[in-house]
Amino acid sequence: MLDILRSKIIIGYTLFLLLVSMIVFNLEDNGSKGLTSLLNIILIIVPLVSIIFSTIYIYNSAEFMELLVSQPLKRSTLWMSEFIGLSSAMSLAFLIGAGIPILLYQPDAVGITMLITGILLSIIFVSIALLSSVKTRDKAKGIGLAILLWFYFSIIYDGLVLFILFQFEDYPMEKPMLIFSALNPIDLSRILILLKMDVSALMGYTGAVFQDFFGTLTGTIVAVSTLLLWAAIPCWFSVRSFIKKDL
């Protein structure tokens, strides 16, 4: 973790988030508008940097990990140490870069929700990066797969959901939308934050369905638990793959 925190990329990422967050909050006349402007930046930049940096870091430290594997260490311990180190560093960079301005300008439920979802997104995309890197031996293919996964979750998935909604517009699709949102951590994070901002009315009848479910304490617990599963499941599969992988 200390090695990652000394990286110029992580330092630049932290300063970028800090600079953008301070500019956004100072340009808007109130903190709520600042959070709205900061929302899309967090939902796009945080997953992108987390997945690409983690993938590159794993490939660059491959020889070091091969050396450690030759020592009396469990592979699962080694891989989980990589995951915890990367997750902690990315989360700390986000907390310093975006967390300090949010706590200074908007320390309410919306701000805290944005902080929690930002940290969870950092951990989730580190987990996805570890799975994609352990499944692909070639560095170029692994980085390409990481970018493709980010592109899928950020842009392509929403297009697929819209296509399905248009194809089945004559059928009630509000309840299936709850399932669709759970299948994308970025969408689920966006919904949680927007509902805390009380702008669900702008989302139409579907927004009312989201409000009825995710707006309750049970719905919030289910949403956060789903995000934790998004972090745990890829990590678990990556650990299994690393244990069996021929280095």
Sine and cosine of phi, psi and omega as CSV:
sin_phi,cos_phi,sin_psi,cos_psi,sin_omega,cos_omega
0.00,0.00,-0.66,0.75,0.01,-1.00
-0.91,0.41,-0.59,0.81,0.04,-1.00
-0.90,0.43,-0.66,0.75,-0.01,-1.00
-0.93,0.36,-0.66,0.75,-0.03,-1.00
-0.90,0.43,-0.40,0.92,0.05,-1.00
-0.99,0.13,-0.13,0.99,-0.02,-1.00
-0.91,0.42,0.67,-0.74,0.01,-1.00
-0.90,0.43,-0.52,0.86,0.02,-1.00
-0.91,0.41,-0.70,0.71,0.00,-1.00
-0.92,0.39,-0.65,0.76,0.04,-1.00
-0.89,0.46,-0.69,0.72,0.04,-1.00
-0.90,0.44,-0.65,0.76,0.04,-1.00
-0.88,0.48,-0.69,0.72,0.02,-1.00
-0.90,0.44,-0.72,0.69,0.00,-1.00
-0.91,0.41,-0.59,0.80,0.03,-1.00
-0.89,0.46,-0.74,0.67,0.03,-1.00
-0.88,0.48,-0.67,0.75,-0.01,-1.00
-0.90,0.44,-0.71,0.71,-0.02,-1.00
-0.91,0.42,-0.74,0.67,-0.02,-1.00
-0.89,0.45,-0.69,0.73,-0.01,-1.00
-0.88,0.47,-0.70,0.71,0.00,-1.00
-0.91,0.42,-0.65,0.76,0.02,-1.00
-0.90,0.43,-0.71,0.70,-0.03,-1.00
-0.87,0.49,-0.72,0.69,-0.04,-1.00
-0.93,0.37,-0.54,0.84,-0.01,-1.00
-0.98,0.17,-0.39,0.92,0.03,-1.00
-0.98,0.19,-0.52,0.85,-0.02,-1.00
-1.00,0.07,0.45,-0.89,-0.04,-1.00
-0.99,0.12,-0.21,0.98,0.12,-0.99
-0.54,-0.84,0.29,-0.96,-0.10,-1.00
-0.91,0.41,-0.53,0.85,-0.03,-1.00
-0.90,0.45,-0.67,0.74,0.05,-1.00
-0.91,0.41,-0.57,0.82,0.05,-1.00
-0.90,0.44,-0.65,0.76,0.04,-1.00
-0.91,0.42,-0.63,0.77,0.03,-1.00
-0.89,0.46,-0.68,0.74,0.03,-1.00
-0.92,0.38,-0.57,0.82,-0.03,-1.00
-0.97,0.23,-0.34,0.94,-0.10,-1.00
-0.85,0.53,-0.81,0.59,-0.06,-1.00
-0.91,0.42,-0.55,0.83,0.03,-1.00
-0.89,0.45,-0.70,0.71,-0.01,-1.00
-0.92,0.40,-0.67,0.74,-0.05,-1.00
-0.94,0.35,-0.36,0.93,-0.01,-1.00
-0.98,-0.19,-0.77,0.63,-0.13,-0.99
-0.95,0.31,-0.70,0.72,-0.07,-1.00
-0.87,0.49,-0.77,0.63,0.06,-1.00
-0.88,0.47,-0.63,0.77,-0.04,-1.00
-0.88,0.47,-0.78,0.62,-0.03,-1.00
-0.92,0.40,-0.65,0.76,-0.04,-1.00
-0.88,0.47,-0.72,0.69,-0.10,-1.00
-0.97,0.25,-0.63,0.78,-0.04,-1.00
-0.96,0.29,-0.73,0.69,-0.01,-1.00
-0.89,0.47,-0.69,0.72,-0.03,-1.00
-0.90,0.45,-0.66,0.75,0.01,-1.00
-0.89,0.45,-0.74,0.67,0.01,-1.00
-0.89,0.46,-0.65,0.76,-0.02,-1.00
-0.89,0.46,-0.68,0.74,0.00,-1.00
-0.89,0.46,-0.70,0.72,0.00,-1.00
-0.92,0.39,-0.62,0.78,-0.01,-1.00
-0.94,0.33,-0.43,0.90,0.00,-1.00
-0.99,-0.17,0.28,0.96,-0.06,-1.00
-0.88,0.48,-0.71,0.71,-0.02,-1.00
-0.91,0.42,-0.62,0.78,0.04,-1.00
-0.90,0.43,-0.65,0.76,0.02,-1.00
-0.92,0.38,-0.59,0.81,0.06,-1.00
-0.88,0.47,-0.62,0.79,0.05,-1.00
-0.90,0.43,-0.68,0.73,-0.01,-1.00
-0.93,0.37,-0.56,0.83,0.00,-1.00
-0.90,0.44,-0.51,0.86,0.01,-1.00
-0.95,0.30,-0.21,0.98,0.04,-1.00
-1.00,0.02,0.26,-0.97,0.00,-1.00
-0.96,0.29,0.91,0.42,0.03,-1.00
-0.82,-0.57,0.61,-0.79,0.08,-1.00
-0.95,0.32,0.66,-0.75,0.03,-1.00
-0.89,0.46,-0.61,0.80,0.00,-1.00
-0.89,0.45,-0.62,0.78,0.03,-1.00
-0.90,0.43,-0.70,0.72,0.00,-1.00
-0.88,0.47,-0.73,0.68,-0.05,-1.00
-0.93,0.37,-0.65,0.76,0.04,-1.00
-0.91,0.41,-0.53,0.85,0.07,-1.00
-0.90,0.43,-0.65,0.76,0.07,-1.00
-0.88,0.47,-0.69,0.72,-0.02,-1.00
-0.90,0.44,-0.72,0.69,-0.03,-1.00
-0.92,0.40,-0.65,0.76,0.01,-1.00
-0.90,0.44,-0.73,0.68,0.01,-1.00
-0.91,0.42,-0.71,0.70,-0.02,-1.00
-0.89,0.47,-0.69,0.72,-0.01,-1.00
-0.90,0.43,-0.68,0.73,-0.02,-1.00
-0.91,0.41,-0.71,0.71,-0.01,-1.00
-0.91,0.41,-0.64,0.77,0.01,-1.00
-0.92,0.39,-0.66,0.75,0.01,-1.00
-0.91,0.41,-0.64,0.77,0.05,-1.00
-0.88,0.47,-0.65,0.76,0.03,-1.00
-0.92,0.38,-0.67,0.75,-0.01,-1.00
-0.88,0.47,-0.65,0.76,0.01,-1.00
-0.96,0.29,-0.71,0.70,-0.08,-1.00
-0.94,0.34,-0.75,0.67,-0.04,-1.00
-0.96,-0.28,-0.48,0.88,-0.08,-1.00
-0.92,0.38,-0.68,0.73,-0.02,-1.00
-0.87,0.48,-0.77,0.64,0.05,-1.00
-0.88,0.47,-0.63,0.77,0.00,-1.00
-0.89,0.45,-0.69,0.72,0.00,-1.00
-0.93,0.36,-0.45,0.89,0.02,-1.00
-0.98,0.22,-0.66,0.75,-0.14,-0.99
-0.98,-0.18,-0.49,0.87,-0.08,-1.00
-0.57,-0.82,0.92,0.39,-0.03,-1.00
-0.99,0.11,0.82,0.58,-0.01,-1.00
-0.89,-0.45,-0.23,-0.97,-0.05,-1.00
-0.89,0.46,-0.60,0.80,0.00,-1.00
-0.91,0.41,-0.71,0.70,0.01,-1.00
-0.89,0.45,-0.68,0.73,0.02,-1.00
-0.90,0.44,-0.65,0.76,0.05,-1.00
-0.88,0.48,-0.67,0.75,0.03,-1.00
-0.90,0.43,-0.63,0.78,0.04,-1.00
-0.89,0.45,-0.72,0.69,-0.03,-1.00
-0.90,0.44,-0.72,0.69,-0.01,-1.00
-0.91,0.41,-0.58,0.81,0.04,-1.00
-0.90,0.44,-0.68,0.74,0.04,-1.00
-0.91,0.42,-0.69,0.73,0.00,-1.00
-0.90,0.44,-0.63,0.77,0.04,-1.00
-0.90,0.43,-0.61,0.79,0.06,-1.00
-0.87,0.50,-0.73,0.68,-0.02,-1.00
-0.92,0.39,-0.67,0.75,-0.03,-1.00
-0.87,0.49,-0.73,0.69,-0.07,-1.00
-0.98,0.20,-0.35,0.94,0.21,-0.98
-0.92,0.39,-0.68,0.73,0.02,-1.00
-0.88,0.47,-0.70,0.71,0.03,-1.00
-0.91,0.42,-0.61,0.79,0.02,-1.00
-0.89,0.45,-0.67,0.75,0.01,-1.00
-0.90,0.44,-0.63,0.77,0.01,-1.00
-0.92,0.39,-0.69,0.72,-0.02,-1.00
-0.93,0.38,-0.58,0.82,-0.03,-1.00
-0.96,0.27,-0.57,0.82,-0.01,-1.00
-0.97,0.24,-0.39,0.92,0.01,-1.00
-0.99,0.11,-0.33,0.94,-0.07,-1.00
-0.85,-0.53,0.85,-0.52,-0.03,-1.00
-0.98,0.22,-0.59,0.80,-0.04,-1.00
-0.97,0.25,0.76,-0.65,-0.07,-1.00
-0.91,0.42,-0.69,0.72,-0.03,-1.00
-0.89,0.46,-0.69,0.73,0.02,-1.00
-0.91,0.41,-0.62,0.78,-0.01,-1.00
-0.91,0.42,-0.70,0.72,0.03,-1.00
-0.92,0.39,-0.64,0.77,0.05,-1.00
-0.88,0.47,-0.65,0.76,0.04,-1.00
-0.90,0.43,-0.63,0.78,0.02,-1.00
-0.89,0.46,-0.70,0.71,0.02,-1.00
-0.90,0.43,-0.65,0.76,0.01,-1.00
-0.90,0.45,-0.65,0.76,0.02,-1.00
-0.90,0.43,-0.68,0.74,0.06,-1.00
-0.88,0.47,-0.69,0.73,0.00,-1.00
-0.88,0.47,-0.62,0.78,0.01,-1.00
-0.90,0.43,-0.77,0.64,-0.05,-1.00
-0.93,0.36,-0.52,0.85,-0.08,-1.00
-1.00,0.10,-0.61,0.80,-0.16,-0.99
-0.79,-0.61,-0.80,0.59,-0.15,-0.99
-0.89,0.45,-0.66,0.76,-0.06,-1.00
-0.86,0.51,-0.69,0.72,0.01,-1.00
-0.88,0.47,-0.62,0.79,0.05,-1.00
-0.90,0.43,-0.65,0.76,0.04,-1.00
-0.91,0.42,-0.65,0.76,0.02,-1.00
-0.90,0.43,-0.68,0.74,0.04,-1.00
-0.88,0.47,-0.64,0.76,0.03,-1.00
-0.88,0.48,-0.69,0.72,0.02,-1.00
-0.90,0.44,-0.65,0.76,0.00,-1.00
-0.89,0.45,-0.65,0.76,0.03,-1.00
-0.92,0.38,-0.60,0.80,-0.02,-1.00
-0.94,0.35,-0.52,0.86,-0.05,-1.00
-0.89,-0.46,0.61,0.79,-0.06,-1.00
-0.92,0.39,-0.33,0.94,0.01,-1.00
-0.99,0.10,-0.05,1.00,-0.04,-1.00
-0.92,-0.40,0.45,-0.89,0.05,-1.00
-0.94,0.34,0.92,-0.40,-0.09,-1.00
-0.92,-0.39,0.15,0.99,-0.08,-1.00
-0.92,0.40,-0.70,0.72,0.00,-1.00
-0.92,0.39,-0.71,0.71,0.09,-1.00
-0.85,0.52,-0.45,0.89,0.02,-1.00
-0.89,0.45,-0.49,0.87,0.07,-1.00
-0.89,0.45,-0.64,0.77,0.02,-1.00
-0.94,0.33,-0.68,0.73,0.00,-1.00
-0.86,0.51,-0.65,0.76,-0.02,-1.00
-0.91,0.40,-0.54,0.84,0.00,-1.00
-0.95,0.31,-0.32,0.95,-0.02,-1.00
-1.00,0.07,0.05,1.00,0.04,-1.00
-0.67,-0.74,0.92,-0.39,-0.06,-1.00
-0.90,0.44,-0.52,0.86,0.00,-1.00
-0.93,0.36,-0.71,0.70,0.04,-1.00
-0.89,0.46,-0.67,0.74,-0.01,-1.00
-0.90,0.44,-0.65,0.76,0.04,-1.00
-0.91,0.42,-0.67,0.75,0.01,-1.00
-0.88,0.48,-0.69,0.73,-0.02,-1.00
-0.90,0.44,-0.69,0.72,0.00,-1.00
-0.86,0.51,-0.69,0.72,-0.04,-1.00
-0.95,0.32,-0.68,0.73,-0.02,-1.00
-0.89,0.45,-0.60,0.80,0.02,-1.00
-0.92,0.38,-0.57,0.82,0.07,-1.00
-0.93,0.37,-0.43,0.90,0.02,-1.00
-0.99,0.12,-0.06,1.00,0.00,-1.00
0.87,0.49,0.65,0.76,0.07,-1.00
-0.92,-0.40,0.33,0.94,-0.02,-1.00
-0.89,0.45,-0.38,0.92,0.02,-1.00
-0.89,0.45,-0.48,0.88,0.03,-1.00
-0.95,0.31,-0.24,0.97,-0.03,-1.00
-1.00,-0.06,0.10,0.99,0.06,-1.00
0.96,0.27,-0.42,-0.91,-0.04,-1.00
-0.91,0.41,-0.57,0.82,0.06,-1.00
-0.88,0.48,-0.62,0.79,0.05,-1.00
-0.89,0.46,-0.58,0.81,0.05,-1.00
-0.91,0.41,-0.62,0.79,0.06,-1.00
-0.90,0.43,-0.69,0.72,0.06,-1.00
-0.87,0.50,-0.67,0.74,-0.02,-1.00
-0.90,0.44,-0.66,0.75,0.00,-1.00
-0.90,0.44,-0.53,0.85,-0.05,-1.00
-0.99,-0.14,-0.88,0.47,-0.07,-1.00
-0.96,0.28,-0.31,0.95,0.00,-1.00
-0.97,0.23,-0.25,0.97,0.03,-1.00
-1.00,0.04,0.23,-0.97,0.03,-1.00
-0.89,0.45,-0.67,0.74,0.02,-1.00
-0.88,0.47,-0.70,0.72,0.00,-1.00
-0.89,0.46,-0.64,0.76,0.02,-1.00
-0.90,0.43,-0.67,0.74,0.03,-1.00
-0.89,0.46,-0.68,0.74,0.02,-1.00
-0.89,0.46,-0.67,0.74,-0.02,-1.00
-0.90,0.43,-0.72,0.69,0.01,-1.00
-0.91,0.41,-0.63,0.78,0.03,-1.00
-0.90,0.44,-0.61,0.79,0.05,-1.00
-0.90,0.43,-0.65,0.76,0.05,-1.00
-0.90,0.43,-0.62,0.78,0.05,-1.00
-0.91,0.42,-0.60,0.80,0.07,-1.00
-0.91,0.42,-0.60,0.80,0.05,-1.00
-0.88,0.47,-0.51,0.86,0.05,-1.00
-0.99,0.15,-0.62,0.78,-0.13,-0.99
-0.98,0.21,-0.67,0.75,-0.12,-0.99
-0.92,0.40,-0.77,0.63,0.06,-1.00
-0.87,0.49,-0.58,0.81,0.02,-1.00
-0.90,0.44,-0.68,0.73,0.00,-1.00
-0.89,0.46,-0.70,0.72,0.03,-1.00
-0.91,0.41,-0.59,0.81,0.01,-1.00
-0.93,0.37,-0.60,0.80,0.05,-1.00
-0.90,0.44,-0.71,0.70,0.03,-1.00
-0.87,0.50,-0.68,0.73,-0.02,-1.00
-0.92,0.39,-0.63,0.78,-0.02,-1.00
-0.93,0.38,-0.59,0.80,0.02,-1.00
-0.89,0.45,-0.63,0.78,-0.05,-1.00
-1.00,0.03,-0.20,0.98,-0.13,-0.99
-0.94,0.34,0.66,-0.75,0.08,-1.00
-1.00,0.05,0.96,-0.28,-0.03,-1.00
-0.99,0.12,0.00,0.00,0.00,0.00
